[in-house]
Amino acid sequence: METLDCSIYKSSRKADTYLFVPQNNELENLPGPLLQALGKLEHVMDLSLTTGKKLAQSDARSVMKTLRLQGYYLQLPAHKQPISQ
């Protein structure tokens, strides 16, 4: 089974926004506008992703593919449906 170790950071400017990067990657190598928009990043955890791993909001296979192609994966807040009355 394919595995990819990553680190997850929480944005100080954008609620419920998380940045996944391959473990041991330097954050300074990420695009400047992305880092500026996210503000201070707080390390949340390290995680070993596998193709079959269940994630709360994303498909692990897609996260792994994006990490390999662009060097980071940005998880935005889930779209909240308005409460119907």
Biopython code that builds the backbone (N, CA, C, O; Angstrom):
import numpy as np
from Bio.PDB.StructureBuilder import StructureBuilder

atoms = [
    (1, "MET", "N", (0.841, -1.181, 0.000)),
    (1, "MET", "CA", (0.000, 0.000, 0.000)),
    (1, "MET", "C", (0.888, 1.246, 0.000)),
    (1, "MET", "O", (1.861, 1.325, 0.749)),
    (2, "GLU", "N", (0.549, 2.191, -0.826)),
    (2, "GLU", "CA", (1.293, 3.436, -0.972)),
    (2, "GLU", "C", (1.134, 4.307, 0.280)),
    (2, "GLU", "O", (0.033, 4.433, 0.817)),
    (3, "THR", "N", (2.241, 4.909, 0.740)),
    (3, "THR", "CA", (2.238, 5.750, 1.941)),
    (3, "THR", "C", (2.967, 7.057, 1.656)),
    (3, "THR", "O", (3.956, 7.080, 0.923)),
    (4, "LEU", "N", (2.470, 8.143, 2.240)),
    (4, "LEU", "CA", (3.114, 9.450, 2.128)),
    (4, "LEU", "C", (3.001, 10.144, 3.481)),
    (4, "LEU", "O", (1.899, 10.375, 3.980)),
    (5, "ASP", "N", (4.146, 10.474, 4.068)),
    (5, "ASP", "CA", (4.155, 11.178, 5.359)),
    (5, "ASP", "C", (4.007, 12.668, 5.111)),
    (5, "ASP", "O", (4.682, 13.232, 4.251)),
    (6, "CYS", "N", (3.112, 13.310, 5.874)),
    (6, "CYS", "CA", (2.902, 14.736, 5.697)),
    (6, "CYS", "C", (2.745, 15.429, 7.049)),
    (6, "CYS", "O", (2.496, 14.793, 8.074)),
    (7, "SER", "N", (2.898, 16.737, 7.018)),
    (7, "SER", "CA", (2.662, 17.582, 8.187)),
    (7, "SER", "C", (1.460, 18.455, 7.884)),
    (7, "SER", "O", (1.261, 18.883, 6.747)),
    (8, "ILE", "N", (0.659, 18.717, 8.907)),
    (8, "ILE", "CA", (-0.560, 19.509, 8.736)),
    (8, "ILE", "C", (-0.456, 20.755, 9.607)),
    (8, "ILE", "O", (-0.119, 20.686, 10.789)),
    (9, "TYR", "N", (-0.760, 21.904, 8.984)),
    (9, "TYR", "CA", (-0.697, 23.194, 9.659)),
    (9, "TYR", "C", (-2.059, 23.869, 9.593)),
    (9, "TYR", "O", (-2.791, 23.715, 8.615)),
    (10, "LYS", "N", (-2.394, 24.612, 10.635)),
    (10, "LYS", "CA", (-3.646, 25.348, 10.725)),
    (10, "LYS", "C", (-3.364, 26.818, 10.452)),
    (10, "LYS", "O", (-2.384, 27.368, 10.956)),
    (11, "SER", "N", (-4.223, 27.462, 9.651)),
    (11, "SER", "CA", (-4.084, 28.880, 9.338)),
    (11, "SER", "C", (-4.571, 29.744, 10.488)),
    (11, "SER", "O", (-5.588, 29.439, 11.110)),
    (12, "SER", "N", (-3.844, 30.829, 10.775)),
    (12, "SER", "CA", (-4.285, 31.755, 11.816)),
    (12, "SER", "C", (-5.272, 32.785, 11.263)),
    (12, "SER", "O", (-5.974, 33.440, 12.033)),
    (13, "ARG", "N", (-5.331, 32.935, 9.944)),
    (13, "ARG", "CA", (-6.211, 33.933, 9.323)),
    (13, "ARG", "C", (-7.509, 33.369, 8.786)),
    (13, "ARG", "O", (-8.510, 34.081, 8.718)),
    (14, "LYS", "N", (-7.511, 32.116, 8.408)),
    (14, "LYS", "CA", (-8.682, 31.510, 7.765)),
    (14, "LYS", "C", (-9.190, 30.360, 8.639)),
    (14, "LYS", "O", (-8.518, 29.340, 8.793)),
    (15, "ALA", "N", (-10.371, 30.538, 9.200)),
    (15, "ALA", "CA", (-10.947, 29.517, 10.078)),
    (15, "ALA", "C", (-11.127, 28.191, 9.330)),
    (15, "ALA", "O", (-11.520, 28.168, 8.164)),
    (16, "ASP", "N", (-10.837, 27.116, 10.013)),
    (16, "ASP", "CA", (-11.019, 25.759, 9.478)),
    (16, "ASP", "C", (-10.284, 25.520, 8.159)),
    (16, "ASP", "O", (-10.752, 24.762, 7.310)),
    (17, "THR", "N", (-9.133, 26.170, 7.993)),
    (17, "THR", "CA", (-8.311, 26.004, 6.797)),
    (17, "THR", "C", (-6.989, 25.363, 7.202)),
    (17, "THR", "O", (-6.300, 25.844, 8.101)),
    (18, "TYR", "N", (-6.646, 24.267, 6.522)),
    (18, "TYR", "CA", (-5.456, 23.493, 6.873)),
    (18, "TYR", "C", (-4.572, 23.307, 5.655)),
    (18, "TYR", "O", (-5.057, 23.113, 4.540)),
    (19, "LEU", "N", (-3.271, 23.369, 5.884)),
    (19, "LEU", "CA", (-2.280, 23.185, 4.839)),
    (19, "LEU", "C", (-1.532, 21.876, 5.093)),
    (19, "LEU", "O", (-0.923, 21.695, 6.147)),
    (20, "PHE", "N", (-1.584, 20.973, 4.125)),
    (20, "PHE", "CA", (-0.856, 19.706, 4.178)),
    (20, "PHE", "C", (0.401, 19.876, 3.341)),
    (20, "PHE", "O", (0.328, 20.370, 2.216)),
    (21, "VAL", "N", (1.539, 19.480, 3.863)),
    (21, "VAL", "CA", (2.793, 19.505, 3.102)),
    (21, "VAL", "C", (3.528, 18.188, 3.354)),
    (21, "VAL", "O", (3.391, 17.593, 4.423)),
    (22, "PRO", "N", (4.307, 17.732, 2.372)),
    (22, "PRO", "CA", (5.110, 16.533, 2.623)),
    (22, "PRO", "C", (5.997, 16.770, 3.849)),
    (22, "PRO", "O", (6.556, 17.853, 4.022)),
    (23, "GLN", "N", (6.115, 15.768, 4.676)),
    (23, "GLN", "CA", (6.889, 15.904, 5.911)),
    (23, "GLN", "C", (8.324, 16.317, 5.593)),
    (23, "GLN", "O", (8.914, 15.852, 4.618)),
    (24, "ASN", "N", (8.872, 17.193, 6.423)),
    (24, "ASN", "CA", (10.238, 17.720, 6.311)),
    (24, "ASN", "C", (10.422, 18.705, 5.163)),
    (24, "ASN", "O", (11.556, 19.075, 4.856)),
    (25, "ASN", "N", (9.344, 19.138, 4.521)),
    (25, "ASN", "CA", (9.458, 20.188, 3.502)),
    (25, "ASN", "C", (9.533, 21.542, 4.194)),
    (25, "ASN", "O", (8.919, 21.742, 5.242)),
    (26, "GLU", "N", (10.271, 22.452, 3.622)),
    (26, "GLU", "CA", (10.406, 23.798, 4.161)),
    (26, "GLU", "C", (9.208, 24.637, 3.721)),
    (26, "GLU", "O", (8.910, 24.723, 2.530)),
    (27, "LEU", "N", (8.527, 25.251, 4.677)),
    (27, "LEU", "CA", (7.370, 26.079, 4.352)),
    (27, "LEU", "C", (7.766, 27.281, 3.500)),
    (27, "LEU", "O", (6.958, 27.771, 2.712)),
    (28, "GLU", "N", (8.991, 27.758, 3.649)),
    (28, "GLU", "CA", (9.455, 28.913, 2.888)),
    (28, "GLU", "C", (9.460, 28.651, 1.384)),
    (28, "GLU", "O", (9.477, 29.599, 0.598)),
    (29, "ASN", "N", (9.446, 27.400, 0.975)),
    (29, "ASN", "CA", (9.455, 27.052, -0.445)),
    (29, "ASN", "C", (8.069, 27.123, -1.085)),
    (29, "ASN", "O", (7.941, 26.975, -2.300)),
    (30, "LEU", "N", (7.033, 27.346, -0.276)),
    (30, "LEU", "CA", (5.675, 27.436, -0.796)),
    (30, "LEU", "C", (5.451, 28.814, -1.404)),
    (30, "LEU", "O", (6.183, 29.751, -1.084)),
    (31, "PRO", "N", (4.442, 28.957, -2.284)),
    (31, "PRO", "CA", (4.185, 30.263, -2.911)),
    (31, "PRO", "C", (3.933, 31.360, -1.870)),
    (31, "PRO", "O", (3.169, 31.168, -0.924)),
    (32, "GLY", "N", (4.586, 32.506, -2.058)),
    (32, "GLY", "CA", (4.460, 33.628, -1.132)),
    (32, "GLY", "C", (3.030, 34.091, -0.917)),
    (32, "GLY", "O", (2.631, 34.310, 0.227)),
    (33, "PRO", "N", (2.233, 34.251, -1.992)),
    (33, "PRO", "CA", (0.854, 34.691, -1.801)),
    (33, "PRO", "C", (0.026, 33.711, -0.944)),
    (33, "PRO", "O", (-0.841, 34.131, -0.178)),
    (34, "LEU", "N", (0.299, 32.423, -1.083)),
    (34, "LEU", "CA", (-0.398, 31.423, -0.264)),
    (34, "LEU", "C", (-0.045, 31.613, 1.202)),
    (34, "LEU", "O", (-0.931, 31.660, 2.056)),
    (35, "LEU", "N", (1.237, 31.723, 1.494)),
    (35, "LEU", "CA", (1.674, 31.898, 2.879)),
    (35, "LEU", "C", (1.135, 33.195, 3.469)),
    (35, "LEU", "O", (0.741, 33.233, 4.635)),
    (36, "GLN", "N", (1.117, 34.242, 2.679)),
    (36, "GLN", "CA", (0.611, 35.528, 3.153)),
    (36, "GLN", "C", (-0.883, 35.443, 3.464)),
    (36, "GLN", "O", (-1.336, 35.973, 4.479)),
    (37, "ALA", "N", (-1.640, 34.785, 2.604)),
    (37, "ALA", "CA", (-3.087, 34.659, 2.809)),
    (37, "ALA", "C", (-3.420, 33.829, 4.047)),
    (37, "ALA", "O", (-4.408, 34.099, 4.729)),
    (38, "LEU", "N", (-2.601, 32.826, 4.336)),
    (38, "LEU", "CA", (-2.876, 31.943, 5.475)),
    (38, "LEU", "C", (-2.423, 32.529, 6.805)),
    (38, "LEU", "O", (-2.918, 32.124, 7.857)),
    (39, "GLY", "N", (-1.495, 33.472, 6.775)),
    (39, "GLY", "CA", (-0.983, 34.056, 8.013)),
    (39, "GLY", "C", (-0.059, 33.086, 8.726)),
    (39, "GLY", "O", (0.522, 32.195, 8.106)),
    (40, "LYS", "N", (0.071, 33.266, 10.034)),
    (40, "LYS", "CA", (0.928, 32.377, 10.823)),
    (40, "LYS", "C", (0.354, 30.965, 10.788)),
    (40, "LYS", "O", (-0.844, 30.760, 10.981)),
    (41, "LEU", "N", (1.229, 29.998, 10.538)),
    (41, "LEU", "CA", (0.801, 28.600, 10.486)),
    (41, "LEU", "C", (1.182, 27.897, 11.784)),
    (41, "LEU", "O", (2.313, 28.005, 12.257)),
    (42, "GLU", "N", (0.229, 27.184, 12.343)),
    (42, "GLU", "CA", (0.439, 26.425, 13.574)),
    (42, "GLU", "C", (0.470, 24.935, 13.234)),
    (42, "GLU", "O", (-0.487, 24.404, 12.671)),
    (43, "HIS", "N", (1.578, 24.258, 13.578)),
    (43, "HIS", "CA", (1.686, 22.817, 13.328)),
    (43, "HIS", "C", (0.641, 22.088, 14.167)),
    (43, "HIS", "O", (0.583, 22.254, 15.385)),
    (44, "VAL", "N", (-0.176, 21.285, 13.506)),
    (44, "VAL", "CA", (-1.239, 20.548, 14.186)),
    (44, "VAL", "C", (-0.806, 19.115, 14.446)),
    (44, "VAL", "O", (-0.920, 18.612, 15.564)),
    (45, "MET", "N", (-0.302, 18.456, 13.389)),
    (45, "MET", "CA", (0.117, 17.063, 13.537)),
    (45, "MET", "C", (0.855, 16.580, 12.306)),
    (45, "MET", "O", (0.833, 17.214, 11.250)),
    (46, "ASP", "N", (1.511, 15.438, 12.470)),
    (46, "ASP", "CA", (2.114, 14.706, 11.364)),
    (46, "ASP", "C", (1.243, 13.487, 11.119)),
    (46, "ASP", "O", (0.683, 12.920, 12.056)),
    (47, "LEU", "N", (1.128, 13.085, 9.863)),
    (47, "LEU", "CA", (0.219, 12.009, 9.505)),
    (47, "LEU", "C", (0.815, 11.181, 8.381)),
    (47, "LEU", "O", (1.393, 11.731, 7.443)),
    (48, "SER", "N", (0.682, 9.873, 8.465)),
    (48, "SER", "CA", (1.065, 8.988, 7.369)),
    (48, "SER", "C", (-0.192, 8.687, 6.561)),
    (48, "SER", "O", (-1.093, 7.981, 7.016)),
    (49, "LEU", "N", (-0.228, 9.238, 5.357)),
    (49, "LEU", "CA", (-1.372, 9.005, 4.477)),
    (49, "LEU", "C", (-1.186, 7.710, 3.713)),
    (49, "LEU", "O", (-0.082, 7.395, 3.269)),
    (50, "THR", "N", (-2.248, 6.971, 3.563)),
    (50, "THR", "CA", (-2.277, 5.792, 2.705)),
    (50, "THR", "C", (-3.496, 5.917, 1.810)),
    (50, "THR", "O", (-4.451, 6.617, 2.147)),
    (51, "THR", "N", (-3.466, 5.243, 0.677)),
    (51, "THR", "CA", (-4.564, 5.370, -0.282)),
    (51, "THR", "C", (-5.908, 4.964, 0.312)),
    (51, "THR", "O", (-6.944, 5.441, -0.151)),
    (52, "GLY", "N", (-5.922, 4.110, 1.308)),
    (52, "GLY", "CA", (-7.182, 3.669, 1.901)),
    (52, "GLY", "C", (-7.584, 4.420, 3.167)),
    (52, "GLY", "O", (-8.614, 4.113, 3.768)),
    (53, "LYS", "N", (-6.780, 5.404, 3.577)),
    (53, "LYS", "CA", (-7.047, 6.126, 4.830)),
    (53, "LYS", "C", (-8.268, 7.022, 4.685)),
    (53, "LYS", "O", (-8.456, 7.667, 3.654)),
    (54, "LYS", "N", (-9.089, 7.058, 5.714)),
    (54, "LYS", "CA", (-10.262, 7.924, 5.742)),
    (54, "LYS", "C", (-9.875, 9.261, 6.351)),
    (54, "LYS", "O", (-9.299, 9.314, 7.438)),
    (55, "LEU", "N", (-10.194, 10.342, 5.647)),
    (55, "LEU", "CA", (-9.978, 11.698, 6.146)),
    (55, "LEU", "C", (-11.344, 12.354, 6.323)),
    (55, "LEU", "O", (-12.309, 11.977, 5.658)),
    (56, "ALA", "N", (-11.422, 13.330, 7.216)),
    (56, "ALA", "CA", (-12.695, 13.960, 7.531)),
    (56, "ALA", "C", (-13.333, 14.648, 6.324)),
    (56, "ALA", "O", (-14.536, 14.508, 6.103)),
    (57, "GLN", "N", (-12.543, 15.392, 5.539)),
    (57, "GLN", "CA", (-13.136, 16.181, 4.461)),
    (57, "GLN", "C", (-12.576, 15.897, 3.078)),
    (57, "GLN", "O", (-13.088, 16.428, 2.093)),
    (58, "SER", "N", (-11.560, 15.091, 2.979)),
    (58, "SER", "CA", (-10.897, 14.901, 1.693)),
    (58, "SER", "C", (-10.638, 13.426, 1.435)),
    (58, "SER", "O", (-10.633, 12.605, 2.352)),
    (59, "ASP", "N", (-10.423, 13.114, 0.171)),
    (59, "ASP", "CA", (-10.052, 11.772, -0.235)),
    (59, "ASP", "C", (-8.530, 11.646, -0.145)),
    (59, "ASP", "O", (-7.811, 12.418, -0.780)),
    (60, "ALA", "N", (-8.037, 10.691, 0.628)),
    (60, "ALA", "CA", (-6.596, 10.550, 0.850)),
    (60, "ALA", "C", (-5.830, 10.393, -0.461)),
    (60, "ALA", "O", (-4.733, 10.934, -0.599)),
    (61, "ARG", "N", (-6.380, 9.675, -1.404)),
    (61, "ARG", "CA", (-5.709, 9.471, -2.696)),
    (61, "ARG", "C", (-5.520, 10.814, -3.417)),
    (61, "ARG", "O", (-4.460, 11.069, -3.988)),
    (62, "SER", "N", (-6.546, 11.666, -3.389)),
    (62, "SER", "CA", (-6.463, 12.992, -4.016)),
    (62, "SER", "C", (-5.459, 13.885, -3.308)),
    (62, "SER", "O", (-4.708, 14.616, -3.955)),
    (63, "VAL", "N", (-5.441, 13.831, -1.979)),
    (63, "VAL", "CA", (-4.485, 14.619, -1.200)),
    (63, "VAL", "C", (-3.069, 14.200, -1.557)),
    (63, "VAL", "O", (-2.209, 15.051, -1.784)),
    (64, "MET", "N", (-2.822, 12.907, -1.610)),
    (64, "MET", "CA", (-1.487, 12.399, -1.930)),
    (64, "MET", "C", (-1.054, 12.828, -3.328)),
    (64, "MET", "O", (0.091, 13.231, -3.532)),
    (65, "LYS", "N", (-1.966, 12.742, -4.281)),
    (65, "LYS", "CA", (-1.651, 13.135, -5.663)),
    (65, "LYS", "C", (-1.302, 14.620, -5.729)),
    (65, "LYS", "O", (-0.329, 15.002, -6.379)),
    (66, "THR", "N", (-2.099, 15.463, -5.053)),
    (66, "THR", "CA", (-1.858, 16.903, -5.061)),
    (66, "THR", "C", (-0.541, 17.241, -4.365)),
    (66, "THR", "O", (0.195, 18.113, -4.826)),
    (67, "LEU", "N", (-0.239, 16.561, -3.264)),
    (67, "LEU", "CA", (1.027, 16.790, -2.565)),
    (67, "LEU", "C", (2.208, 16.502, -3.485)),
    (67, "LEU", "O", (3.192, 17.241, -3.487)),
    (68, "ARG", "N", (2.112, 15.451, -4.252)),
    (68, "ARG", "CA", (3.214, 15.082, -5.155)),
    (68, "ARG", "C", (3.337, 16.059, -6.326)),
    (68, "ARG", "O", (4.445, 16.388, -6.748)),
    (69, "LEU", "N", (2.197, 16.522, -6.849)),
    (69, "LEU", "CA", (2.219, 17.389, -8.027)),
    (69, "LEU", "C", (2.552, 18.844, -7.709)),
    (69, "LEU", "O", (3.337, 19.470, -8.420)),
    (70, "GLN", "N", (1.958, 19.386, -6.640)),
    (70, "GLN", "CA", (2.156, 20.810, -6.386)),
    (70, "GLN", "C", (2.912, 21.108, -5.104)),
    (70, "GLN", "O", (3.255, 22.261, -4.843)),
    (71, "GLY", "N", (3.178, 20.078, -4.293)),
    (71, "GLY", "CA", (3.992, 20.277, -3.095)),
    (71, "GLY", "C", (3.209, 20.683, -1.861)),
    (71, "GLY", "O", (3.784, 20.817, -0.780)),
    (72, "TYR", "N", (1.912, 20.879, -2.003)),
    (72, "TYR", "CA", (1.049, 21.183, -0.859)),
    (72, "TYR", "C", (-0.397, 20.874, -1.219)),
    (72, "TYR", "O", (-0.750, 20.762, -2.394)),
    (73, "TYR", "N", (-1.223, 20.739, -0.196)),
    (73, "TYR", "CA", (-2.661, 20.550, -0.379)),
    (73, "TYR", "C", (-3.355, 21.486, 0.598)),
    (73, "TYR", "O", (-3.058, 21.464, 1.793)),
    (74, "LEU", "N", (-4.264, 22.296, 0.112)),
    (74, "LEU", "CA", (-4.984, 23.248, 0.944)),
    (74, "LEU", "C", (-6.394, 22.730, 1.184)),
    (74, "LEU", "O", (-7.175, 22.571, 0.246)),
    (75, "GLN", "N", (-6.716, 22.467, 2.450)),
    (75, "GLN", "CA", (-8.061, 22.005, 2.816)),
    (75, "GLN", "C", (-8.853, 23.202, 3.321)),
    (75, "GLN", "O", (-8.542, 23.780, 4.362)),
    (76, "LEU", "N", (-9.878, 23.558, 2.566)),
    (76, "LEU", "CA", (-10.731, 24.686, 2.919)),
    (76, "LEU", "C", (-11.912, 24.202, 3.754)),
    (76, "LEU", "O", (-12.209, 23.008, 3.770)),
    (77, "PRO", "N", (-12.591, 25.120, 4.450)),
    (77, "PRO", "CA", (-13.741, 24.716, 5.270)),
    (77, "PRO", "C", (-14.812, 24.052, 4.409)),
    (77, "PRO", "O", (-15.004, 24.401, 3.244)),
    (78, "ALA", "N", (-15.498, 23.096, 5.007)),
    (78, "ALA", "CA", (-16.598, 22.440, 4.319)),
    (78, "ALA", "C", (-17.713, 23.455, 4.094)),
    (78, "ALA", "O", (-17.976, 24.294, 4.956)),
    (79, "HIS", "N", (-18.360, 23.381, 2.951)),
    (79, "HIS", "CA", (-19.470, 24.279, 2.667)),
    (79, "HIS", "C", (-20.639, 23.915, 3.576)),
    (79, "HIS", "O", (-21.097, 22.772, 3.601)),
    (80, "LYS", "N", (-21.101, 24.895, 4.310)),
    (80, "LYS", "CA", (-22.189, 24.641, 5.252)),
    (80, "LYS", "C", (-23.519, 24.974, 4.602)),
    (80, "LYS", "O", (-23.701, 26.056, 4.044)),
    (81, "GLN", "N", (-24.439, 24.037, 4.681)),
    (81, "GLN", "CA", (-25.771, 24.229, 4.146)),
    (81, "GLN", "C", (-26.598, 25.049, 5.126)),
    (81, "GLN", "O", (-26.530, 24.812, 6.332)),
    (82, "PRO", "N", (-27.388, 26.021, 4.627)),
    (82, "PRO", "CA", (-28.253, 26.774, 5.536)),
    (82, "PRO", "C", (-29.318, 25.857, 6.131)),
    (82, "PRO", "O", (-29.757, 24.889, 5.509)),
    (83, "ILE", "N", (-29.711, 26.188, 7.332)),
    (83, "ILE", "CA", (-30.740, 25.380, 8.020)),
    (83, "ILE", "C", (-32.108, 25.787, 7.487)),
    (83, "ILE", "O", (-32.485, 26.958, 7.538)),
    (84, "SER", "N", (-32.833, 24.822, 6.982)),
    (84, "SER", "CA", (-34.179, 25.084, 6.462)),
    (84, "SER", "C", (-35.178, 25.043, 7.595)),
    (84, "SER", "O", (-35.054, 24.266, 8.541)),
    (85, "GLN", "N", (-36.179, 25.910, 7.469)),
    (85, "GLN", "CA", (-37.218, 25.922, 8.508)),
    (85, "GLN", "C", (-38.503, 25.390, 7.973)),
    (85, "GLN", "O", (-39.494, 25.323, 8.701)),
]
sb = StructureBuilder()
sb.init_structure("model")
sb.init_model(0)
sb.init_chain("A")
sb.init_seg("    ")
for serial, (resi, resn, name, xyz) in enumerate(atoms, 1):
    if name == "N":
        sb.init_residue(resn, " ", resi, " ")
    sb.init_atom(name, np.array(xyz, "f"), 0.0, 1.0, " ", f" {name:<3s}", serial, name[0])
structure = sb.get_structure()
